[in-house]
Amino acid sequence: MSNSQPNEQDDIQKYLEEKAKQEQEKQQEAEPLSAYDACVLKESAKVRELIAEAQQKTNERSENE
């Protein structure tokens, strides 16, 4: 049962990331981004990737223990 939980969590994470991308694309179409906004979006995407990697490593460690 613990094996299904990380998969569900990964699926939810992927779904939320996809929704965030779609929302960003809609906003970009509506109005051009300033350099600051573009930088903030780029950095927040990096942060999300780092968080996802950390969660994945934590899940792998807890499965190995």
C-alpha angles and dihedrals in degrees: 000000000000089000092064094051097067090046091052090046091050091048091051091047091050091047092051092047091050091049090049090051091050091049091049091050091052091050092047091053091050097051136000116254123243117234089254093053091048090051092048092050091048093050094045089053089053090050091050090051091050091049091049091050091049092049091049092050090048091051091049092050093049091049091052093051 
